[in-house]
Amino acid sequence: MTRLALLFVASTALAAGPLAAQSFSVPRLTQDIKTLSSDAYEGRGPATAGEVKTVAYLSQQLKAAGVQPGGDVVNGQRQYTQRVPLLQSNWSADPVVSLQGGAAAGRLAQGTDIAVRAPLNGASQLRLDNAPLVFAGYGVQAPERQWDDFKGMDVRGKILVVFINDPDFDGPLADGGPDFGGKAMTYYGRWTYKYEQAAKLGAAGVLIVHEDAPASYGWATVKNSNTNTMFDVVRQDPRGAHPAMESWISKATAEKIFAASGTTLAQAKAAARRRDFKPVELPVRLSATGNAAAQTITSYNVVGLLPGTTRPDETVIYSAHWDHLGVGQPDARGDRIYNGAADNATGTAHVLEQARWFAKEPRTQRSLVFLFVTAEEKGLLGSEYYNSNPLYPLGKTAGVLNTDGGALYGPARDISISGSAKLGLLDLLTAEAAKQNRTYSPDERPEAGSFFRSDHFPFAKRGVPAISWNGGRDLVNGGKARAKALADDYTAKRYHQPADEFDPSWDFSGLVQDAQILHNVGRALANSSAWPNWSEDSEFRGARDASAAERGAPAPVTTPAAGERG
């Protein structure tokens, strides 16, 4: 156990006392989840009637709990909301996409063969005529690993065909290539990176090849997430971040494209997993037309505040995203409302209940901020906007405890976080979890890239110690086998699908235990003078150290690398 964790344990013991006997109100938590995931909230899509209801509900609940507004100041008055301007783009009708070239020739059906996102590059039309396809491996340029999938090829005006995830996802690289992390996805493996890199190189578009395992979800998730309304933060140069056409293609579509090129998908992947891979222009071309309605809209983060007693300019943040996918394509039952009960009415209800809980207790020395962000499902946009326009100084934010989902199947013997980040905040969590006789388990699915997929990430990349909590994968009732079976079933049948609805059989006792850990960590951190940091080998350490003077901390706290924890 680190010195920081030991100090934390001591401060927790002193601060807890009778307060630790309090706990969540399960009936209130249940009501919040049922309300937010009801059909009346229409899937909580940004810039919809569902958003209006959601923002009003959260604001009213914070006010009723005695939590102060923590958002924008308007006419001298602090609000419960932070304005988040977003670019919104909708297809007027399904885009028409076709391939030309041998066996691959023919139209691609939107949602079945291809999932084309409504344009976010500032254009209201998609017009591509016989654009050449270039197979670019994994679409990665990683100079620190001496890896370049482009090898100087000019890809301007061309469509890139790339695999999802990292080159070493399927195992070590045969030619002794670099380690990208194996199953632990790096940012190079994320679809967001592949679009950004294509835009940087001037490509006209991207076709990301979907496969269940490296994507970590099935085609239904791809379809539902990419064929509805698209959003982005408002950018000065949207073409610098988005190519004209951003899309995924099914594995079957990719097989046809590679077959028309005289190879197979397996052979193409084997070639792409070599450091000496060179991009190949394929004998296939693509045409696409589509009209979109693009406009700038305003969505809202909801923010509650409990000011600190002695250091109100220092903050501890509890966060969760309130949004989901809204109303979209119907499933087999004809249901078009993507209720988002587990994702993320549960996390939203958890943070709301934390706010109520803290409001009943003596105020902490640091301020507590309860941040409900918008447009997470569109690319972490609400949290990205907050971090670009922070309401409270990032350099004086002691830590961020994000909740994206909640324990629904009873208590677990362990705890976890998304990804494999090394930071002092995790030491504090594991020390507190030990009081429940629970151990820390590393992320069992690092290939899913979960670290880059939740609202703590925009904080992390700016150096703020931030985690996204996972309640554990070793259930008291059923162990790891039951936990895995339930997680796999959810991913296949409900994740980003209309079937993610409230289930009266859910057991919130595990969520209550998790909440106790997160509550005690946040309270003790808000009553301490400690500044958790990232490990010395973390890519986020430099950004945190750069803000040390803001905290009056010329000598940054040293946090050990993973494996050095006692």
C-alpha positions as CSV (number, residue, x, y, z in Angstrom):
1,M,0.0,0.0,0.0
2,T,1.4,3.4,-0.9
3,R,2.0,6.2,1.5
4,L,-0.8,8.2,-0.1
5,A,-3.2,5.2,0.5
6,L,-2.1,4.8,4.1
7,L,-2.7,8.5,4.8
8,F,-6.0,8.2,3.1
9,V,-7.1,5.2,5.2
10,A,-6.2,7.1,8.3
11,S,-8.2,10.2,7.2
12,T,-11.1,8.0,6.2
13,A,-11.2,6.4,9.6
14,L,-11.2,9.8,11.3
15,A,-13.9,11.2,9.0
16,A,-16.3,8.2,8.9
17,G,-17.7,7.8,12.4
18,P,-21.5,7.5,12.4
19,L,-21.8,8.9,8.9
20,A,-20.7,5.6,7.4
21,A,-23.9,4.0,8.7
22,Q,-25.9,6.0,6.2
23,S,-26.6,4.4,2.8
24,F,-28.4,4.8,-0.4
25,S,-32.2,4.8,-0.6
26,V,-32.9,1.9,-2.9
27,P,-36.5,2.9,-3.5
28,R,-35.4,6.3,-4.6
29,L,-32.6,4.9,-6.7
30,T,-35.1,2.5,-8.3
31,Q,-37.5,5.3,-9.0
32,D,-34.8,7.5,-10.6
33,I,-33.8,4.6,-13.0
34,K,-37.4,3.7,-13.9
35,T,-38.2,7.4,-14.5
36,L,-35.2,8.2,-16.6
37,S,-35.4,5.0,-18.7
38,S,-39.2,5.2,-19.2
39,D,-40.6,5.6,-22.7
40,A,-41.8,9.1,-21.7
41,Y,-38.1,10.2,-21.8
42,E,-37.7,8.9,-25.4
43,G,-34.3,7.5,-24.9
44,R,-32.8,10.8,-23.6
45,G,-31.4,11.9,-26.9
46,P,-29.6,15.3,-26.9
47,A,-31.6,18.1,-28.4
48,T,-34.9,16.3,-28.1
49,A,-38.0,16.5,-25.9
50,G,-36.3,13.7,-23.9
51,E,-33.4,16.0,-23.1
52,V,-35.7,18.7,-21.9
53,K,-37.4,16.3,-19.5
54,T,-34.1,14.8,-18.3
55,V,-32.4,18.1,-17.6
56,A,-35.5,19.4,-15.8
57,Y,-35.8,16.2,-13.7
58,L,-32.1,16.3,-12.6
59,S,-32.2,20.0,-11.9
60,Q,-35.4,19.6,-9.8
61,Q,-34.0,16.6,-7.9
62,L,-30.7,18.5,-7.1
63,K,-32.7,21.5,-5.9
64,A,-35.0,19.4,-3.7
65,A,-32.0,17.7,-2.1
66,G,-30.5,21.1,-1.2
67,V,-27.7,20.9,-3.7
68,Q,-26.7,24.3,-5.1
69,P,-26.6,25.1,-8.8
70,G,-23.1,24.6,-10.1
71,G,-23.4,25.5,-13.8
72,D,-23.1,28.7,-15.9
73,V,-23.6,32.1,-14.4
74,V,-26.4,34.0,-16.2
75,N,-27.3,37.5,-15.2
76,G,-25.3,37.1,-12.0
77,Q,-27.2,33.9,-11.1
78,R,-25.6,30.4,-11.0
79,Q,-27.7,27.9,-13.0
80,Y,-28.0,24.1,-12.8
81,T,-26.9,23.8,-16.4
82,Q,-23.9,24.4,-18.6
83,R,-24.6,25.2,-22.2
84,V,-22.9,22.8,-24.6
85,P,-23.1,24.0,-28.2
86,L,-23.0,21.0,-30.6
87,L,-23.0,20.4,-34.3
88,Q,-26.0,18.2,-35.1
89,S,-26.3,16.3,-38.3
90,N,-29.1,14.0,-39.6
91,W,-29.6,12.2,-42.9
92,S,-32.6,13.4,-44.8
93,A,-32.9,9.8,-46.1
94,D,-30.6,6.8,-46.1
95,P,-27.4,7.6,-48.2
96,V,-27.0,5.7,-51.4
97,V,-23.6,3.9,-51.5
98,S,-22.4,1.6,-54.2
99,L,-19.2,-0.2,-55.0
100,Q,-17.7,-0.6,-58.5
101,G,-15.3,-3.4,-59.2
102,G,-15.8,-7.1,-60.0
103,A,-17.5,-9.3,-57.4
104,A,-17.8,-6.4,-55.0
105,A,-20.0,-4.3,-57.4
106,G,-23.4,-3.4,-56.1
107,R,-25.3,-1.1,-53.7
108,L,-24.5,-1.3,-50.0
109,A,-27.6,-1.2,-47.7
110,Q,-27.4,1.3,-44.9
111,G,-27.6,-0.5,-41.6
112,T,-27.0,-3.9,-43.1
113,D,-23.8,-3.8,-45.3
114,I,-22.6,-0.4,-44.2
115,A,-23.2,2.2,-41.4
116,V,-22.5,5.7,-42.7
117,R,-22.5,8.4,-40.2
118,A,-24.3,11.7,-41.1
119,P,-21.5,14.1,-42.0
120,L,-19.7,16.1,-39.2
121,N,-17.3,17.9,-41.5
122,G,-19.5,20.9,-41.9
123,A,-21.0,19.8,-45.2
124,S,-24.7,19.2,-45.8
125,Q,-24.1,16.8,-48.6
126,L,-22.1,13.7,-49.2
127,R,-20.9,13.4,-52.9
128,L,-18.3,10.8,-53.9
129,D,-18.0,9.6,-57.4
130,N,-15.8,6.5,-58.1
131,A,-13.5,7.3,-55.2
132,P,-10.6,4.8,-55.1
133,L,-10.3,2.4,-52.1
134,V,-7.0,2.0,-50.4
135,F,-6.4,-0.8,-47.9
136,A,-4.4,0.9,-45.1
137,G,-4.0,-1.9,-42.6
138,Y,-5.0,-0.6,-39.2
139,G,-4.8,3.1,-40.2
140,V,-2.1,3.7,-37.6
141,Q,0.9,6.1,-37.5
142,A,2.7,5.6,-34.3
143,P,6.2,7.1,-34.6
144,E,7.2,6.1,-31.0
145,R,6.7,2.5,-32.1
146,Q,8.3,2.9,-35.5
147,W,4.9,2.0,-37.1
148,D,3.4,3.6,-40.2
149,D,0.6,2.0,-42.1
150,F,0.8,4.7,-44.8
151,K,4.5,4.7,-45.8
152,G,4.2,8.1,-47.5
153,M,1.3,7.2,-49.8
154,D,-0.8,10.2,-50.8
155,V,-4.3,9.2,-49.7
156,R,-6.0,12.6,-50.5
157,G,-9.4,12.0,-52.0
158,K,-9.3,8.3,-51.4
159,I,-11.4,6.0,-49.2
160,L,-9.4,4.0,-46.5
161,V,-10.3,0.5,-45.7
162,V,-8.9,-0.3,-42.2
163,F,-9.3,-2.8,-39.4
164,I,-10.6,-1.9,-36.0
165,N,-8.4,-2.2,-32.9
166,D,-4.6,-2.5,-32.8
167,P,-2.2,-4.6,-35.0
168,D,-1.4,-7.0,-32.2
169,F,-4.9,-7.7,-31.0
170,D,-4.8,-11.2,-32.4
171,G,-1.5,-12.0,-30.9
172,P,2.2,-11.0,-31.0
173,L,3.4,-9.7,-34.4
174,A,5.2,-12.3,-36.3
175,D,8.0,-10.1,-37.6
176,G,8.9,-8.8,-34.1
177,G,6.9,-5.7,-34.5
178,P,6.1,-3.3,-31.5
179,D,3.9,-4.1,-28.6
180,F,0.7,-2.0,-28.8
181,G,-0.7,-3.7,-25.6
182,G,-2.1,-6.9,-27.0
183,K,-5.7,-7.2,-25.9
184,A,-5.4,-3.9,-24.0
185,M,-6.5,-1.4,-26.8
186,T,-4.5,1.7,-27.2
187,Y,-6.0,4.9,-28.6
188,Y,-4.6,3.9,-32.0
189,G,-7.2,1.1,-32.0
190,R,-10.2,3.3,-31.4
191,W,-12.5,4.2,-34.3
192,T,-12.2,7.9,-33.3
193,Y,-8.5,7.8,-33.9
194,K,-8.9,6.2,-37.3
195,Y,-11.3,8.9,-38.5
196,E,-9.1,11.7,-37.1
197,Q,-6.0,10.3,-38.8
198,A,-7.9,10.0,-42.1
199,A,-8.9,13.6,-41.9
200,K,-5.4,14.7,-41.0
201,L,-4.1,13.0,-44.2
202,G,-6.8,14.4,-46.4
203,A,-8.6,11.1,-47.1
204,A,-12.2,11.4,-48.4
205,G,-13.5,8.7,-46.2
206,V,-13.0,5.6,-44.0
207,L,-14.5,2.1,-44.1
208,I,-13.8,0.4,-40.7
209,V,-14.1,-3.3,-41.0
210,H,-16.3,-4.6,-38.2
211,E,-15.5,-7.9,-36.4
212,D,-17.2,-8.7,-33.1
213,A,-14.2,-9.5,-31.0
214,P,-11.8,-6.7,-31.8
215,A,-14.7,-4.2,-31.8
216,S,-16.0,-5.7,-28.5
217,Y,-19.6,-5.5,-29.7
218,G,-21.8,-6.9,-32.5
219,W,-23.0,-5.3,-35.7
220,A,-26.3,-4.3,-34.1
221,T,-24.4,-1.9,-31.8
222,V,-22.5,-0.4,-34.8
223,K,-25.8,0.0,-36.8
224,N,-27.7,1.7,-33.9
225,S,-24.8,4.0,-32.9
226,N,-23.9,5.2,-36.4
227,T,-27.1,5.5,-38.4
228,N,-29.0,7.9,-36.2
229,T,-28.4,11.6,-35.3
230,M,-24.7,12.5,-35.1
231,F,-23.2,15.2,-32.9
232,D,-19.8,16.9,-32.5
233,V,-18.4,19.8,-30.5
234,V,-18.4,23.0,-32.6
235,R,-15.0,23.3,-34.2
236,Q,-13.3,26.1,-36.1
237,D,-12.1,23.6,-38.7
238,P,-14.4,20.5,-38.7
239,R,-12.8,19.2,-41.9
240,G,-9.5,18.9,-40.0
241,A,-11.2,16.4,-37.6
242,H,-13.7,14.6,-39.9
243,P,-13.3,13.2,-43.4
244,A,-16.4,13.5,-45.7
245,M,-17.4,9.9,-45.1
246,E,-17.1,8.1,-41.8
247,S,-18.4,4.6,-41.8
248,W,-18.2,1.0,-40.8
249,I,-18.7,-2.0,-43.1
250,S,-19.8,-5.5,-42.1
251,K,-17.3,-8.4,-42.2
252,A,-19.3,-9.8,-45.2
253,T,-18.9,-6.6,-47.1
254,A,-15.2,-6.5,-46.4
255,E,-14.8,-10.1,-47.6
256,K,-16.4,-9.1,-50.9
257,I,-14.0,-6.1,-51.3
258,F,-11.0,-8.2,-50.6
259,A,-12.2,-11.0,-52.8
260,A,-12.5,-8.6,-55.7
261,S,-8.9,-7.7,-55.0
262,G,-7.8,-11.3,-55.3
263,T,-7.2,-11.9,-51.6
264,T,-9.1,-12.8,-48.4
265,L,-9.9,-10.9,-45.3
266,A,-7.6,-13.2,-43.3
267,Q,-4.7,-12.7,-45.7
268,A,-5.2,-9.0,-45.6
269,K,-5.1,-9.0,-41.9
270,A,-2.0,-11.1,-41.8
271,A,-0.3,-8.6,-44.1
272,A,-1.5,-5.6,-42.0
273,R,0.1,-7.2,-38.9
274,R,3.6,-6.7,-40.2
275,R,5.7,-3.6,-39.6
276,D,6.7,-3.6,-43.3
277,F,3.1,-3.5,-44.5
278,K,2.5,-1.0,-47.3
279,P,-0.9,0.4,-48.2
280,V,-2.5,-1.0,-51.4
281,E,-4.9,0.7,-53.8
282,L,-7.7,-1.8,-54.4
283,P,-9.4,-2.4,-57.8
284,V,-12.6,-1.3,-56.2
285,R,-14.2,2.2,-56.2
286,L,-17.0,3.7,-54.2
287,S,-19.7,6.2,-55.0
288,A,-22.0,7.8,-52.4
289,T,-24.7,10.4,-52.3
290,G,-26.6,11.7,-49.3
291,N,-28.2,14.8,-48.0
292,A,-28.0,15.9,-44.4
293,A,-29.6,18.6,-42.3
294,A,-26.8,20.1,-40.2
295,Q,-27.2,22.8,-37.6
296,T,-25.7,24.1,-34.4
297,I,-27.9,23.2,-31.4
298,T,-27.5,23.7,-27.7
299,S,-27.5,20.7,-25.3
300,Y,-26.8,20.9,-21.6
301,N,-24.6,19.4,-18.9
302,V,-26.3,19.5,-15.5
303,V,-24.2,20.5,-12.6
304,G,-24.8,20.5,-8.8
305,L,-22.5,22.0,-6.2
306,L,-21.9,21.6,-2.5
307,P,-19.3,24.3,-1.7
308,G,-16.3,23.4,0.4
309,T,-15.9,25.0,3.8
310,T,-12.2,25.9,3.8
311,R,-11.0,25.3,0.2
312,P,-14.0,25.8,-2.1
313,D,-11.8,26.4,-5.1
314,E,-10.6,22.8,-4.9
315,T,-13.0,20.1,-6.1
316,V,-13.9,16.4,-6.2
317,I,-16.2,15.5,-9.1
318,Y,-18.8,12.7,-9.3
319,S,-19.8,12.3,-13.0
320,A,-22.1,10.3,-15.2
321,H,-23.6,10.8,-18.6
322,W,-27.4,11.3,-18.7
323,D,-27.9,10.8,-22.5
324,H,-28.6,7.7,-24.6
325,L,-29.5,7.1,-28.2
326,G,-33.0,8.6,-28.3
327,V,-35.4,7.2,-30.9
328,G,-33.9,5.3,-33.8
329,Q,-34.3,2.3,-36.0
330,P,-36.7,-0.3,-34.8
331,D,-35.6,-3.7,-33.4
332,A,-37.3,-7.0,-34.3
333,R,-40.1,-6.2,-31.9
334,G,-40.7,-2.8,-33.6
335,D,-39.5,-0.9,-30.6
336,R,-37.7,2.4,-31.6
337,I,-37.0,3.8,-28.2
338,Y,-33.5,3.3,-26.9
339,N,-34.3,3.6,-23.2
340,G,-30.7,3.2,-21.9
341,A,-31.7,1.8,-18.5
342,A,-28.3,0.2,-17.6
343,D,-26.5,2.6,-19.9
344,N,-26.7,5.0,-18.2
345,A,-29.8,5.7,-16.1
346,T,-28.1,3.6,-13.5
347,G,-25.0,5.7,-13.3
348,T,-27.0,8.9,-13.5
349,A,-29.2,7.7,-10.6
350,H,-26.1,6.8,-8.6
351,V,-24.5,10.2,-8.9
352,L,-27.9,11.9,-8.1
353,E,-28.2,9.7,-4.9
354,Q,-24.6,10.6,-4.0
355,A,-25.6,14.3,-4.2
356,R,-28.6,13.7,-1.9
357,W,-26.4,11.7,0.5
358,F,-23.7,14.4,0.7
359,A,-26.3,17.1,1.1
360,K,-27.4,15.6,4.4
361,E,-23.9,15.4,5.8
362,P,-21.6,18.1,7.2
363,R,-19.9,20.0,4.3
364,T,-16.5,18.9,3.2
365,Q,-13.4,21.1,3.1
366,R,-13.2,20.9,-0.7
367,S,-16.2,21.5,-2.9
368,L,-18.1,18.5,-4.3
369,V,-19.4,18.8,-7.9
370,F,-22.0,16.5,-9.3
371,L,-21.7,16.5,-13.1
372,F,-24.2,15.0,-15.4
373,V,-22.9,15.3,-19.0
374,T,-24.6,15.2,-22.3
375,A,-23.6,13.5,-25.6
376,E,-21.4,10.8,-24.2
377,E,-22.8,8.4,-26.7
378,K,-21.8,10.7,-29.5
379,G,-18.1,10.8,-28.5
380,L,-17.8,12.1,-24.9
381,L,-18.9,15.5,-26.1
382,G,-20.4,16.9,-22.9
383,S,-17.3,16.0,-20.9
384,E,-15.0,17.2,-23.7
385,Y,-16.8,20.5,-23.7
386,Y,-16.6,20.8,-19.9
387,N,-12.9,20.2,-20.0
388,S,-12.4,22.7,-22.7
389,N,-14.5,25.2,-20.8
390,P,-14.1,24.1,-17.1
391,L,-16.5,25.6,-14.6
392,Y,-13.9,24.8,-11.9
393,P,-10.1,24.7,-12.3
394,L,-8.9,21.4,-13.7
395,G,-5.5,21.9,-11.9
396,K,-7.4,22.1,-8.6
397,T,-9.6,19.1,-9.3
398,A,-8.4,16.5,-6.9
399,G,-10.1,13.6,-8.6
400,V,-13.0,12.4,-10.8
401,L,-15.2,9.4,-9.9
402,N,-17.2,8.5,-13.0
403,T,-20.0,5.9,-13.1
404,D,-21.0,4.5,-16.5
405,G,-23.4,1.7,-15.6
406,G,-24.0,0.1,-12.2
407,A,-24.0,-3.2,-10.4
408,L,-27.4,-4.9,-11.2
409,Y,-26.9,-8.5,-10.2
410,G,-25.9,-8.3,-6.5
411,P,-22.6,-7.9,-4.6
412,A,-19.2,-8.8,-6.0
413,R,-16.1,-9.9,-4.3
414,D,-13.9,-7.5,-6.3
415,I,-13.8,-4.1,-7.8
416,S,-12.4,-2.8,-11.1
417,I,-12.1,0.2,-13.3
418,S,-12.2,0.7,-17.0
419,G,-8.8,0.2,-18.6
420,S,-5.5,-0.4,-16.9
421,A,-4.5,3.1,-15.8
422,K,-2.0,3.5,-13.0
423,L,-2.9,6.3,-10.6
424,G,-3.1,7.1,-6.9
425,L,-6.8,7.4,-7.1
426,L,-7.0,3.7,-7.7
427,D,-4.9,3.1,-4.5
428,L,-7.5,5.0,-2.5
429,L,-10.3,2.9,-4.0
430,T,-8.6,-0.4,-3.3
431,A,-7.9,0.7,0.2
432,E,-11.5,1.5,0.8
433,A,-12.7,-1.7,-1.0
434,A,-10.6,-3.8,1.4
435,K,-12.9,-2.7,4.2
436,Q,-15.6,-4.7,2.4
437,N,-13.1,-7.6,2.0
438,R,-13.1,-6.9,-1.7
439,T,-10.0,-7.0,-4.0
440,Y,-9.0,-5.2,-7.1
441,S,-9.2,-7.0,-10.4
442,P,-7.7,-5.6,-13.6
443,D,-10.1,-4.8,-16.5
444,E,-10.9,-8.2,-17.9
445,R,-11.7,-6.8,-21.4
446,P,-9.0,-4.3,-22.1
447,E,-9.5,-5.0,-25.8
448,A,-12.8,-3.1,-25.5
449,G,-10.9,0.1,-25.1
450,S,-13.2,1.1,-22.3
451,F,-10.7,3.6,-20.9
452,F,-11.3,5.8,-24.0
453,R,-15.0,5.3,-24.0
454,S,-16.3,7.0,-20.9
455,D,-16.4,10.5,-19.6
456,H,-13.4,10.3,-17.3
457,F,-11.1,10.2,-20.4
458,P,-11.3,13.9,-21.4
459,F,-10.3,14.7,-17.8
460,A,-7.5,12.1,-17.9
461,K,-5.9,13.4,-21.0
462,R,-5.6,16.8,-19.4
463,G,-3.9,15.2,-16.4
464,V,-6.8,15.2,-13.9
465,P,-6.8,11.9,-11.9
466,A,-10.0,10.2,-13.1
467,I,-11.4,6.7,-13.2
468,S,-14.6,5.1,-14.5
469,W,-15.8,2.7,-11.8
470,N,-16.6,-1.0,-12.5
471,G,-18.3,-2.9,-9.6
472,G,-16.5,-6.2,-10.1
473,R,-16.6,-9.4,-12.1
474,D,-16.7,-12.0,-9.4
475,L,-20.3,-12.1,-8.1
476,V,-21.0,-13.4,-4.7
477,N,-23.9,-15.2,-6.3
478,G,-22.4,-17.2,-9.2
479,G,-18.9,-16.0,-9.3
480,K,-17.0,-15.0,-12.5
481,A,-18.9,-17.5,-14.7
482,R,-22.3,-15.9,-13.9
483,A,-20.9,-12.4,-14.3
484,K,-19.4,-13.2,-17.7
485,A,-22.6,-14.8,-18.9
486,L,-24.7,-11.8,-17.8
487,A,-22.2,-9.3,-19.4
488,D,-22.1,-11.3,-22.7
489,D,-25.9,-11.5,-22.8
490,Y,-26.2,-7.8,-22.2
491,T,-23.7,-6.9,-24.9
492,A,-25.4,-9.1,-27.4
493,K,-29.0,-8.4,-26.7
494,R,-29.4,-5.0,-25.0
495,Y,-26.3,-2.8,-25.3
496,H,-27.2,0.2,-27.5
497,Q,-30.5,-1.5,-28.4
498,P,-34.1,-0.8,-27.5
499,A,-34.1,-3.8,-25.1
500,D,-31.9,-1.9,-22.6
501,E,-35.0,-1.4,-20.4
502,F,-35.6,-1.4,-16.6
503,D,-35.8,-4.9,-15.2
504,P,-37.7,-5.4,-11.9
505,S,-35.5,-8.4,-11.1
506,W,-32.3,-6.3,-10.8
507,D,-30.6,-6.6,-7.4
508,F,-29.2,-3.2,-6.3
509,S,-27.5,-4.5,-3.2
510,G,-24.2,-4.5,-5.1
511,L,-24.7,-1.0,-6.3
512,V,-25.3,0.1,-2.7
513,Q,-22.0,-1.5,-1.6
514,D,-20.2,0.2,-4.6
515,A,-21.7,3.5,-3.7
516,Q,-20.4,3.2,-0.1
517,I,-16.9,2.8,-1.4
518,L,-17.2,5.7,-3.8
519,H,-18.8,7.9,-1.2
520,N,-16.1,7.3,1.4
521,V,-13.3,7.9,-1.1
522,G,-14.9,11.1,-2.3
523,R,-15.6,12.4,1.2
524,A,-12.2,11.6,2.5
525,L,-10.5,13.1,-0.5
526,A,-12.7,16.2,-0.2
527,N,-11.6,16.5,3.5
528,S,-7.9,15.9,2.8
529,S,-5.1,18.0,1.4
530,A,-3.8,15.0,-0.7
531,W,-3.4,15.4,-4.5
532,P,-3.5,12.0,-6.2
533,N,-1.4,11.7,-9.3
534,W,-0.7,9.3,-12.2
535,S,2.2,6.9,-12.1
536,E,5.5,8.2,-13.3
537,D,5.3,6.1,-16.5
538,S,1.8,7.3,-17.3
539,E,1.1,9.3,-20.5
540,F,-1.0,11.6,-18.3
541,R,1.6,12.4,-15.7
542,G,3.2,15.3,-17.6
543,A,0.0,17.2,-17.9
544,R,-0.8,16.8,-14.2
545,D,2.7,17.9,-13.1
546,A,2.5,20.9,-15.4
547,S,-0.4,22.2,-13.3
548,A,1.3,21.6,-9.9
549,A,1.9,25.3,-9.3
550,E,-1.8,25.9,-9.5
551,R,-2.2,23.6,-6.5
552,G,0.8,25.2,-4.7
553,A,2.6,21.8,-5.0
554,P,6.0,22.3,-6.4
555,A,6.9,18.6,-5.7
556,P,4.4,16.3,-7.3
557,V,3.2,13.2,-5.4
558,T,4.9,10.1,-6.7
559,T,2.6,7.2,-7.5
560,P,4.0,3.7,-8.1
561,A,3.5,1.8,-11.3
562,A,1.1,-1.1,-11.2
563,G,2.6,-4.1,-9.4
564,E,4.3,-1.9,-6.8
565,R,1.2,-1.5,-4.7
566,G,1.4,-3.3,-1.4
